[in-house]
Amino acid sequence: AGGHKTCTTIQTAEDPITYLTAEGRKIKTSIVAINRPDLKMKMGIYQGFGDLIDTIYDTKRFEGTKTVILDSLTHLMLVHLSQEILQENYDSKTDKEREDMLKALTQQVKLSVEAYGTLSGQMNRLMRGLQGLTMAGYDVVCTARLADRPKWNRALTAAPALMGQEFSKSMDGFFDAIGYI
């Protein structure tokens, strides 16, 4: 966080840009810091993972765009998508099971093996949508926070900070380059 991923990405991307934010924060300070007065960029804030998927798979929404930026995979996976999965899991429980979950607060923030599988599957679904945009001629850039010696592969010195093991194993197959800023 605070490593200037957003500024660097927008500063160096070819416009027109469609900027999709997972973090829902205002990027006015980033735009001011970039000092790119001729920048042509539209911004999208999605409402839930389903909305993001619908957006990504509808290439007509990106007509006139050269670069699509998704900022950030880390926030999307660790905050938005994992929370949606936890909520769906919680909603599917009986009143007794919900009561037990509330008594043991750690259950609310711990993903089950099945939930990790769902998380991985949904991230792969997102990547296939982004791959479709690339195949349609758009440049797609995704940002992610940094993890030193990631839990999912301790052999790496640094990698994107992502949750779980399965998606992380296939993630690099979706990218032409993974850079460090």
LOTORTI-352171 format. One line per field, with one value per residue (C-alpha): residue number from 1; residue in one letter; x, z, y. Coordinates in nm, 2 decimals, always signed. Each point is the difference from the previous one (the first is absolute). Layout:
% LOTORTI-352171
nr = NUM  ... $
rest = A  ... $
xx = X  ... $
zz = Z  ... $
yy = Y  ... $
% end
This chain:
% LOTORTI-352171
nr = 1  2  3  4  5  6  7  8  9  10  11  12  13  14  15  16  17  18  19  20  21  22  23  24  25  26  27  28  29  30  31  32  33  34  35  36  37  38  39  40  41  42  43  44  45  46  47  48  49  50  51  52  53  54  55  56  57  58  59  60  61  62  63  64  65  66  67  68  69  70  71  72  73  74  75  76  77  78  79  80  81  82  83  84  85  86  87  88  89  90  91  92  93  94  95  96  97  98  99  100  101  102  103  104  105  106  107  108  109  110  111  112  113  114  115  116  117  118  119  120  121  122  123  124  125  126  127  128  129  130  131  132  133  134  135  136  137  138  139  140  141  142  143  144  145  146  147  148  149  150  151  152  153  154  155  156  157  158  159  160  161  162  163  164  165  166  167  168  169  170  171  172  173  174  175  176  177  178  179  180  181 $
rest = A  G  G  H  K  T  C  T  T  I  Q  T  A  E  D  P  I  T  Y  L  T  A  E  G  R  K  I  K  T  S  I  V  A  I  N  R  P  D  L  K  M  K  M  G  I  Y  Q  G  F  G  D  L  I  D  T  I  Y  D  T  K  R  F  E  G  T  K  T  V  I  L  D  S  L  T  H  L  M  L  V  H  L  S  Q  E  I  L  Q  E  N  Y  D  S  K  T  D  K  E  R  E  D  M  L  K  A  L  T  Q  Q  V  K  L  S  V  E  A  Y  G  T  L  S  G  Q  M  N  R  L  M  R  G  L  Q  G  L  T  M  A  G  Y  D  V  V  C  T  A  R  L  A  D  R  P  K  W  N  R  A  L  T  A  A  P  A  L  M  G  Q  E  F  S  K  S  M  D  G  F  F  D  A  I  G  Y  I $
xx = +0.00  +0.12  +0.26  -0.14  -0.14  -0.31  +0.19  +0.27  -0.26  -0.22  +0.30  +0.15  -0.32  -0.11  -0.33  -0.29  -0.01  -0.28  +0.10  -0.19  +0.06  -0.06  +0.10  -0.27  +0.22  +0.03  +0.30  +0.00  +0.33  +0.15  -0.12  +0.14  +0.33  +0.01  -0.03  -0.12  -0.25  -0.08  -0.10  -0.31  -0.13  -0.34  -0.03  -0.22  -0.10  -0.18  -0.26  +0.10  +0.19  -0.29  -0.01  +0.37  -0.03  -0.29  +0.21  +0.31  -0.18  -0.19  +0.27  -0.23  +0.03  +0.37  -0.04  +0.22  +0.24  +0.36  +0.10  -0.21  +0.14  -0.13  +0.13  +0.06  -0.02  +0.11  -0.29  -0.24  +0.10  +0.07  -0.28  -0.29  -0.01  +0.10  -0.27  -0.26  +0.08  +0.00  -0.34  -0.15  +0.13  -0.15  -0.33  -0.03  +0.03  -0.29  -0.08  +0.18  +0.31  +0.00  -0.02  +0.29  +0.20  -0.07  +0.12  +0.33  +0.09  +0.30  -0.23  -0.13  +0.34  +0.14  -0.07  -0.07  +0.17  -0.31  +0.00  +0.37  -0.10  -0.28  +0.23  +0.25  -0.27  -0.14  +0.34  +0.07  -0.34  +0.10  +0.33  -0.17  -0.21  +0.30  +0.17  -0.30  +0.05  +0.37  -0.10  -0.25  +0.30  +0.00  +0.31  -0.09  +0.20  -0.07  +0.16  +0.06  +0.17  +0.33  +0.06  +0.35  +0.06  -0.36  -0.16  -0.11  +0.36  +0.28  +0.26  -0.10  +0.16  -0.30  -0.33  -0.35  -0.18  -0.28  -0.21  +0.01  +0.23  -0.19  -0.06  +0.36  +0.12  -0.18  +0.00  +0.33  -0.14  -0.24  +0.26  +0.26  +0.21  -0.01  +0.20  +0.11  -0.03 $
zz = +0.00  -0.08  -0.25  -0.28  -0.20  -0.11  -0.09  -0.20  -0.18  -0.11  -0.08  -0.24  -0.15  -0.35  +0.00  -0.03  +0.33  +0.18  +0.37  +0.21  +0.37  +0.25  +0.29  -0.06  +0.10  -0.16  -0.23  -0.03  +0.18  -0.23  -0.31  +0.14  +0.07  -0.35  -0.15  -0.34  -0.11  -0.33  +0.17  -0.14  +0.27  +0.12  +0.34  +0.10  +0.35  +0.00  +0.25  +0.10  -0.18  -0.22  -0.14  -0.07  -0.18  -0.21  -0.08  -0.10  -0.22  -0.19  -0.24  -0.14  +0.32  -0.09  -0.35  -0.06  +0.28  -0.06  +0.36  +0.27  +0.35  +0.29  +0.33  +0.20  -0.01  +0.36  +0.13  -0.23  +0.12  +0.37  +0.07  -0.25  -0.13  +0.32  +0.19  -0.26  +0.04  +0.38  -0.01  -0.24  +0.23  +0.31  -0.18  -0.09  +0.37  +0.23  +0.29  +0.24  -0.22  -0.03  +0.38  +0.04  -0.26  +0.19  +0.32  -0.16  -0.19  -0.16  -0.21  -0.17  -0.13  -0.08  -0.34  -0.03  -0.25  -0.22  +0.02  -0.11  -0.29  -0.09  +0.04  -0.24  -0.25  +0.00  -0.04  -0.30  -0.14  +0.03  -0.16  -0.30  -0.04  +0.00  -0.24  -0.23  +0.01  -0.09  -0.29  -0.11  -0.03  +0.33  +0.22  +0.35  +0.30  +0.35  +0.32  +0.32  +0.33  +0.08  +0.21  +0.12  +0.00  -0.08  +0.21  -0.31  -0.14  +0.25  -0.27  -0.15  +0.14  -0.09  -0.18  -0.02  +0.34  -0.07  +0.21  -0.02  -0.20  -0.31  -0.18  +0.07  -0.17  -0.33  +0.02  -0.18  -0.30  -0.06  -0.03  -0.26  +0.27  +0.37  +0.11  +0.33  +0.08 $
yy = +0.00  +0.35  -0.12  +0.21  -0.29  +0.20  +0.31  -0.19  -0.21  +0.30  +0.21  -0.26  -0.15  +0.09  +0.19  +0.00  -0.20  -0.18  -0.01  -0.25  +0.03  -0.27  +0.23  +0.25  +0.29  +0.33  +0.03  +0.37  +0.03  -0.26  +0.20  +0.32  -0.17  -0.14  +0.35  -0.14  +0.27  -0.17  -0.33  -0.16  -0.23  -0.13  -0.16  -0.29  -0.11  -0.33  -0.11  -0.35  -0.28  -0.08  +0.35  -0.01  -0.33  +0.14  +0.30  -0.19  -0.24  +0.28  +0.12  +0.26  +0.20  +0.05  +0.14  +0.29  -0.11  -0.10  -0.10  -0.17  +0.03  -0.21  +0.14  -0.22  -0.38  -0.02  +0.22  -0.18  -0.34  +0.06  +0.24  +0.00  -0.36  -0.17  +0.20  -0.09  -0.37  +0.03  +0.17  -0.26  -0.27  +0.17  +0.06  -0.37  -0.11  -0.08  +0.23  -0.24  -0.01  +0.38  +0.03  -0.24  +0.20  +0.32  -0.16  -0.09  +0.32  -0.17  -0.20  +0.31  +0.10  -0.34  -0.14  -0.37  -0.22  +0.02  +0.38  +0.01  -0.21  +0.24  +0.29  -0.15  -0.10  +0.35  +0.17  -0.24  +0.10  +0.37  -0.07  -0.17  +0.31  +0.22  -0.23  +0.05  +0.37  -0.05  -0.22  +0.28  +0.23  +0.18  +0.04  -0.13  +0.10  -0.13  +0.12  -0.19  +0.07  -0.17  -0.31  -0.07  -0.38  -0.08  -0.28  -0.18  -0.02  +0.07  -0.04  +0.33  +0.31  +0.21  -0.05  +0.15  -0.02  -0.24  -0.24  -0.38  -0.23  -0.12  +0.33  +0.11  -0.31  +0.08  +0.38  +0.06  -0.19  +0.29  +0.27  +0.09  +0.18  +0.04  +0.30  +0.14  +0.38 $
% end
